[in-house]
Amino acid sequence: MTLFGLSYFVLALSYFCAVYSRPAGVHLRNMESFIQAVQQVEDSNPGLSPLAMVRAMQRTAGHDDEMTIHFLGSSQNLSDGEVLETAILNATSFSFFDKAIHHIVTDFGEERGVVLSPDGTTVALAPLLLGIESGLKAKMEGTLAIAIFPLTLGRTLGLSFLSLQDIPPSYRLGPNGCWDDVDHPKVFKLSRPATLATDAVINGGMDGLILGMDISNLPAYERPQALSEILKGYYSFTLNEGQGLDAVRGHVSPRRREISRSILEPLDLHSQVMETLALVWKLEKTEWFAMDTGVRKAVKDGLQTFVHKYWDCPQIISRCQWGAKAHRGTPIPLSLPLQFLYVHHTYEPSSPCLSFPMCSRNMRSMQRFHQEERGWSDIGYSFVVGSDGYVYEGSGWKHLGRHTRGHNEVGYGVSIIGNYTATLPSRHAMDMLRHRLARCAVNGGELVANFTIHGHRQVVTYTTCPGDAFFAEIRSWEHFREL
C-alpha cells in the first residue's frame, strides 16, 4: 500500500470511529452543540487556524457559488496545509457539519441549517460563517472587508425583494418559527411560507456581518481567536444582575440589531444592495435583469420593510419560544390603532431576568398565575420586557389583554420583569420599551403617533405599579401625560 493509500485508510477509519463516539447532545440543533463540534476539531488539530477551519467546513458542505468564489475563492483550491487540515475535518465531522450548515426549507415548512442560540433566537449558520470567513480573509491579506455585506445580507435581501414584488411588503421578509423543544431542539418549523430571507437567515447575516467586521478591524499585531472562541464570546455570556446589558461593552448576540444598524446605517444601503445585485447578475450572466425599471423601487420598498422590522422593532420572543400555554377560549381582537401605552412592573417575579431560560420561566410562571389563580384566559400583559435584551410576547399586538382594568380595549400593557419600587430597570430595558417597542408600534399601525403613556397606578387606584422609582422615571418620558 502506498503512503497516500495508508493515510487515506487511517483517515477513513478515524471518521467511522468519530461518528460512533460522538458525545451525546452534539446532534442537537443548538449553538452550544455546534461550538462543541468545532472545538473538538480544534482540540484534535493544534494550530488549526480559524480561516482553515471555516474553509474546511465550507468545503465539506460543498457550498461554493459564483459570488462566494468571486470574493473568497473556491474552497476546493486550498494550500497544502489546508488540504491536510480539511482531510482531517472530513474524517471526523463530515456528516455533522454538512447537515448543520446546509440551509434549506422543506415542503413541510421545516427550516434546516439553523440553530437555536443561547439567547433564544434562531440563527442560520451559512451566512454567519461567510461573514466570519470574509473577515478572516481580509485580516490575513490586510485588505478592505468588501465581501462581508454582499455575502451576509446584501445578496439575500436584494433577491428576496425582487422575488416577492407582488406580495405585501410585510411578507417580503421572514418569517420566524418555532422549535419542537427549546431544551432539546431538533426541528424548527416556520409560521408561514418562507422567503429567501427568513428571520434565521437575517439573524445569521447580521451576526456574520458583525463578527466579520470585528475580525477585519483587529489591530495588525493581534491574531484572531480560534473559531470556537469567537462564537463563544458572541453567543455564550453571562449578564450581571441589576445591570443586564448596560454593563456589556463588547458585541453580543442580543445587540445584533442595534450593532448592525450602527455599521450599515452610515452607508447608502440602497446603493449597496443595488451594487450587490449587479454583481449577481454579472456573475450569472443575467445582466438584462438590470433593465427592469421596477428594480430600484422594489429594493427601496424592501429596505423600508427591513429597517422597520429588523432595526426599528426589537426582537420579540414569540409565545411558542417561551413555552406559552394556549389561550383559553377565543382571543378578542383589538380595534387598531390604540391610543395608550400602560407601563407596569411585574413586582413578582421581583428580580430582573437576565437570560432566555430565566425570562421564559418567568413568563410561564406569570401565565400560570394569571390563568389558574386569577382565572384569566391568558397572561395579562400585551408584552413583557426582560433585562436579557428581548421583548416577550404576551397577548400581542392584535388581541385584548388583561393588564389595566377598564382600559384594556384602548391601550397596550407592557411590563418590565422585576420590582422597581426602590430601583430602576436597566437602561437598555427601559429604552426597549420607551423607544424601540413604541416606535415599532407606531410605524406598524398599532399605536397612534400621538399616543399617551400612563403608569398603571394613574388609571387603577389600588396599585402602586409600576413602582415608585420607575414611575418617577417615566414621568420624564416624552409621551407621558399627567391626569
N, C-alpha and C positions, 0 to 999 in steps of 0.2 A: 504494500500500500504506500502511495506517495505521501509526502509530508502534508500536502494540501488535503488529500483524502482522509488522512488520520485526523487532521484538525476539524474537518467538516463532521466526521463521525463523533468526535468529542463534543462539538457544539450541539449537534442534534440530540445526543444523549442528555446533555445538560438541559436542553429545552424540555424534554419529557419529564425529567426529574423535577424541574422547576414548576411545571404545570401541576403536578400531583402533590407537590409540597408547599403550594402557595398558602400563606396564612389565612385563617378564617377571617371573613369580613372584607377581603380585598375585592370580592366580586360585587360588593355593594356600590351603588351609583352615587357616592358622595365624594366631596373633595378630599376628605381625610383619606379615603381608600386610594384615590389617585395619587396623592402625595406620598403615601406609604409605598406604593408600587414604584414611583420614581426614585425614592430614597433607597429602596432595595437594589435597584440597578446601580445607583451611585456608590453604595457601600461595597458592591461586588467589583467595582471598577474604579479604584482610587485614581484621582487625577482626571477623571472624565469631565470635560468642560461642559458648561451649561448649553453652549451652542451645539456641540456634538450631540448632547442628549436630546435636544429639541429636534434637530435634523434627523436623528436616528428614528425618533417616533414618527415623524412625518414620512420617512421612507418606509417604515414598517406598514403604516396605514395606506401608503400609496396615494397621497392626496395632492400631488402636483397638478397644477393647472397653468394656463397661459400666463395669468397675471403673477402667480406665485413664482413661476420660473423667471419671468421678466425681472422681478425685484430681487429675488433671493437665490436664483439659480436652481437647477434641478437637484433634488435630494438624491438622485442617482449618481451625480458627479461629485464624489467625495475624495478627499485626500486619503493616502494610505492609512494614516492613523484613524481617520473617521470610518474607513471601511471595516477595520478590525473592531472598533467600538460598536458600530452598527450590527455587525455579525453577532457580537455578544448580546446586544439588546434583543435581536431577533430570537436568539436561542433561549432567552429567559422569559420574555414577556410579549411575544408576538400577538397572541390571541387577545390578551387583556387590553393592550394599547390600541389595537385595531378597532375593537368594539367600543372602547372608551372615547376615542377621538372622532370616529366616523359619524358625521351628523346627517340624519335623515328623519323624515316624518312619515310614518306608515299610513296605509289607507284607513287604519282604525284610530288615527289621531295620536298615536304614541310617538313622542319625540325622543330620539336616541342620540347619543353623542353629547349628552348633557349630564351634569352632576348637581347634586344639592350641596350648596356651600354651607359652612357653619352658621352664617348669619340668616339662613332661611330662604335665600334666593337661589334661583336655578341658573346655571352658567353653562353655555356651550364651550367645549374645550378647544375646538378648531380655531376660532378667531382669537381666543386667549393666547394660544401657542404661537399663532402667526405674529401677533404683536410682540411677544417676547423675543421670538427669533429675529424679527426686524430690528428690535433694539439692540440685541446682542451683536448682530452683523454690523450695524452702524458703529457700535462701540469698538469692535475689533478693528474695523477699517478706518476709524476716525473720520467718518463721513456723516452728512446730514441724514436724519431718520425719515426720509421722504416716503418710505414704503408703509409706515405704520398706519396712517389714516386710511389709505385705499384698501389695505388688506384686512383691517379690523372692522371698519364701519362703512367706508365710502362706497365700495362696490355693492355691498349688501343693501344699503339704504337706497342707492340710486336705482338698482334693478327692481327693488320692491316697489318704489314709487311708480316706475314705468309699467310694471306688470299689472297694476291694480288701479289704473286711472278711472275706471268706470264704477268703482265702489265708493261709498262714503269715506272721507279722509280718516275717520277714527278707526276704520277697519283695515287701513293700509299697512299697519304695523302691528306686531304681536301675533297671537295672543299669549297670555300666560297659561298655566295649567295647574295640575295637582299631582302630587306623588301618592303612590299607593300606601306608603308608610314612611313618615319622616324620620323615624328611628332606624329603619332598615329599608332605605329606598331602593327599589328595583325597577319600577315602571312609572313613567311620567306621561300623563295624558293631557292634551291641550283642551281648552274650554270651547274652542270653535275651530273651524278650518284655518290652517296655518298660512301665513305669508312667508316670503323668503326671510323676513326679519322678525322672527319670533322674539318674545321677551328674553328668552335664554340666549339667543344669538346676539341681541343687542347688549345684554349684560356682559357676555363674553367679549364682545367687541370693545366695550368701554374699558373693561379690565385689561385687555390686551393693549389698548391704547395707552393707558396709564402706566402699566408696568414697562412697556416698551420704551416710552418716553423717559421714565425714571432711569432705566438702564443706559440708554443712549446719552443721558446727561450726566452720568457719573464722571468725576474728575479723571483725568488721563492716568493718574497713578493708581487708581482704585480698580481692582479686578471685580467683576460681577460675582455674586454668590452662586452656590450650586442652585440648580433649578428648584429643588425641594425647599431650600431656604427662602428663595424668592417667593414661592407660593405660600409658605407658612407665614412669612411676615405680613402678607396682604390679607390672607383669609383666616389665620388662626391667631387670635389675640385675646387678651383679657382686659376688660374695661374696669377702671377704678370706681368703686362705689361712691355715689354722690356727685361725681363729675361726668360720668359717661363719656361721650365723645369729645367733650370740652377739653379733656386732658390729652387727647391724642394729637400728636404733631405730624406723625408720618401718614402715609397713604394706606388706608384700609378699605375693605370692600363696602361697608355701609355708606361710604362717602363717594362712591363711584359716580353718582350723578353730578354732584357739585364739582368734583375734580375734573371730570371730562368736560364739563362746561367751561371751567377756567382755562383749559387747554385749547378748546376749539372755538369758543366764542370770539376771541380776538381775530380769528381768521375769517375770511369771506367763505362761509361754509357752502353757499350755493356754488361758487366757483370751484371749490374743492371737489364737490360731488360731480359737477359737470366735467371737470378735467379727468376724473376717475372713469366716468362713463365713456369719454372719448378714447381713453386708453383701452378700455374693454373692447370697444367696437373695432379699434385698430388691430388689436391682437387677434380678435376673432374674425377679422376681415368682413365686418358688417358696418362699415362707416356710413352707409346710407341711412342708418337709424338717426344720425345727427341731423338729417334734413327734415325730420318731423318737427313741425313748428310747435307742437304741443309739449315737447320735452322739457323746455325751460319752465313752463308753467307747472307741469307735473312735479318737477323737482322742488320748485318754490312752495307749492301747496303741501308736498310731503314733508318738507323741512319744518313748516309751521306745525304740523302734527307731531313731528319728532320732538321739537322744542317744548311744546305743551306737555306731551305725555311723559317724556323722559328727563326733562330738565326743570320745567316749572312745577310739575307734580312730584310729590315724594313717592318713594316706593311704598306701596300698600301691601301688606301681607294678607292674603286672602283668607277667608274663613276655613277653607279646606286645608290650608297650610298650617294654621294654628290648632286645628282639630276641633272645630265647632260642631256641636250637635245641631240637628235640623231644627228650623223654626217650627214652633208648634202652631198648627193652623195655617191659614193663608196670609202671607205678608200683605200689609195695606200699603198701596202705592202713595207716594207723596206728590203734591202738585207743585212742580218746579217752575221757576226758581224760588228759593226760600229767602226770607228777609233777615233771619237772625242766626248767629252762631253763639251757642251757650257753652261756656267754659267750665269744666269740672276738674276735680281731682278724685282719685278713686278712694282715698282715705284708707280703705282696706282693699287690696294689698297696700301696706303703708310704706314700703321701700321701693325705690326706683328699680325697674327691671333692666338688666344690663346685657342680656343675651337672648337669642331666639328661643332656646329651650325655656328660659326663665319667663320671658314675656308670654310665651304660648301657655305655660302652666297658669300664669295669672289670668289670661283670657278665659281659659277653661273653668277656672275657679269662679270667676265673676259670672260667667254664663250659668254655671250650675247653681249659684246662689240666687240669681235673678229668676231662673226657671223653677227651681224646686222650693226655695224659701219664700220668694215673693209671688210665685205663681204667674210670672210674666211669660209671654210666648217666646222670648229670646233675650239675649244680653241687651241691656237697655240703651247703651251708648251707640251713636252712629259710627264713631271711630274712637280708637284709643291710641295714644302716643306713648311709645316706650322710650327709654333712655339708651336703647341699642342702636338708634338711628333710623327706626322704621315706624310706620303707622300701621295699626292693625284694624282690619275691617270688622265692624260690628253689624248694625243693621244696614249700613252703607248709604250710598247716595240716593237710592230710589225708594227706600221703604221706611215706613214710620217706625221710630224708636220709642223707648220709654225712659227718657232722661231728664225731662224738665216738665213737671206736672202742669197741665193746662197750656203748654206751649210746644208740644211735640210736633204738631202739624205745621208750625211756621218756622222752625229752625232745626239745625243740626246740633246734637250734643256731643262734644268732643272732650275726652278726659285724658289727663296725663297720669300714668300709673305712679302712685306714691301719695304720701300725706304731706301737704305743703302748708300746714298751719304755721310752722316756725321757719321753714327753709324754702328756697325756691327750687323748681326743677332745673335741670341742666339748661344752659343757654341754647344748646343745639335742639333739645326737645321743644323749648318754647318757640324757637324760630321755625321749627317744622310746623307747628300749629298756626302761629301768627302770620307767617309769610307764605310758606310753600303750600300747605293744605288749603288755606283760604284763597290764595291766588289760583290754585288748581280748580277750586270750586267755581270761582267767578268766571274764569276762562272756559270752563266746561259747561256753563249754563246752569249750575246747581244753586249758586248764590247770586243775588243781585249785586251789581257793582258797588252800590252804596249800602251794603249790609251793615248790620249793627251787632257789636259784640256785647254780651252781658255775662256777668258771673252768675252761676246758678243761684246764689243767695239773693240776687236782686229781684228775682221773679218768684221764688219759692221761699217763704219767710222762715220756715222752721229749720233751715240748714245754714251752716257756715261755709259750705262748699263754694269756691274751690280752695279754702284755707286762707287765713289772714295774710300770710306773706305773698301767696300767689295772687290773691285778689288785689292787693296793693300794687302789684306789678302790672296786671292787665289794665288797671285804670289809666296807665300812661299810653296804652296802645291806640293807634290812630282811629280805629273803628269803634272804640269803646264809647258807650253813652251812659250817662247817669239817668236815673229815673226820678 
